[in-house]
């Protein structure tokens, strides 16, 4: 397995812009948590770690005109990303295989909460509607660097988002899907999540006191941080200084409660154990733990217990740095990774501020004064999120000695570059097979069945909702009482797909959802605006975080395995599949549930309609086929696919290869498709069909039809959105359609958009092609078993 | 008092979405959490919102709920004593 190293860091937080100022504050033991000045809220009694720059000042930092229409989450990301890319000397000419993986949860909410009434009642703020979702922030960052990124994605696992971005980036590199990954997270303060955390009664009115017996909650913060990671070979070839090694990481689900950690800290325990195992290190090797340590009674107690379970009486020095920055939520994983790496590089341990006495039952004390001149080789950092999405990463001093000196030595440099040119080619796509074992869906079609394949329901109306299943057989009433329809659909399809696949448990649950439970998000937003930030229902806030769907499934199935959520607009499902495939290729997991879950509400339907997502009148098949106007018709969708690496005659199909591309031109798409087919000893002529997301939207369909014309003019085209509708996760139904076609060995006429299939001849290979607004594209090659 | 207890039961059913339950189904002397109704910490937070919204009672700390939410009757007593609206 190639060694993954860190070559660039960028950070912005309440401590200021950049690594230098961050380091100064940490060494001086100086907190940046204080009174809110920029966020306008009724609750300015709550201390917070606010980045001390207005939006206009942030724009100046990155040289943007003040008139630029954007949001604060994106601005923070751009500030940190700029530093990280410069640090690692990344330019478009450096490498054509760089992934950008960014985590965020609040997305453009800080603007949506300001303009929500305008969104609904007039057209004055329409430009902010399309930048509301999490994926939009990543997209706005990526588009500033044309040609820089090969693929982009967005992770949304609440407070562990950025740590999970680090993990995905490393897995993609190890699997050969990316050469370099820029990974991290971003989050700005918003009234929405300030009030949300307040409704959960976990905010302290005073500066937070992590691990202290008298701790009384957390202080929210904001910020962004990115790491550039790559293989050691790549870094040496590029002659960039290696800052440290990413030696291990682990992700596990607590599967206990939506917001609380289990009393024995099972999820945190498993995440740390996995990270240690992944790194090949032992407990004696860890020299410092940068704890999650939020300051809430529950987190600190349980995290402490989990650490004690692992380290016993060999507990390394521990500190939480949340009291410096506030809890930067989705950015915390990368903010604290940067802090951990600064500690490692400068051989110091930041102090755990405001600590006085130990929590009952804790046998350790955190570091209360800055420790200088310590010897740090391995640092572990924890990031835990709502829903028990727990992740740990280990950063280690780069083991090769005198790397930076060596880079000064040009003679050695050249020699090293030649050596490594070969080894980098050794990293190629693994050929470990993956299969779709079973599928379960709830959509506009008959629920939990494959009736749609031979006897489809023809939707034809503008805003269709799913046909519900009988949920009483899947969920007991006490558990169901807080669940919106999306949770019920997710759990029903999860239980159903396991049953269909004759499988008891999975190693991973990975979910794509562009908007999460938008119904709950709307309810909380509405209540916040109507009640003037008072008396807010915690349930709605809790359900609004996008990762609750995936973690509810884990909770229901008691699945402690890998758990992650992708909120990357029209390729949210594709991102989830890419994640699972990389882990299966690496042999880290053997079974997984890959899901797409999306719902639509009347208000959000109206808002997206205003910006051209939906047709305003007829949506019948003939209209969709004409594709001469904007928009499609909206469908809500829930699909669970069960993946396995075990061959079986019962499997629906094999997944042979997958690629995701950001803003490719025709040539890049062609090259990618050719390489993908060649890798499997296939040609275009071997494809029985190409499944595409044609939806009736003139711009969307033009991209698909252009692809067909340029790449596979003679291959029959299959479509599916005329049956399942359009949504951010609709592409899940493309993969599903391809899989069922391969299983049943025929293509019904109602699925054929164009072309003729040879009846009776075997259906061997199907390409699934998806794109979102011609930005993110994905190619998935499926074959019959 | 009995009137308040009945009203409170209706409000609890509504705010906690206890579908299919009627006020008569809740024993006002039984524990709300754990064995009785089987509510959890999120329900406790919803009940805190209920106290503030409907009775003008503001709790500072979620822990205070532990005593107040022992049963519907205890909750009603507390409301009688502390309500501001």
Interface residues (C-beta under 8 A of the other chain):
Chain A: X199 X200 X201 X216 X257 X258 X259 X260 X477 X478 X480 X481 X482 X534 X535 X536 X537 X538 X539 X542
Chain B: X15 X16 X17 X18 X19 X20 X38 X40 X41 X42 X45 X46 X48 X49 X52 X53 X61 X62
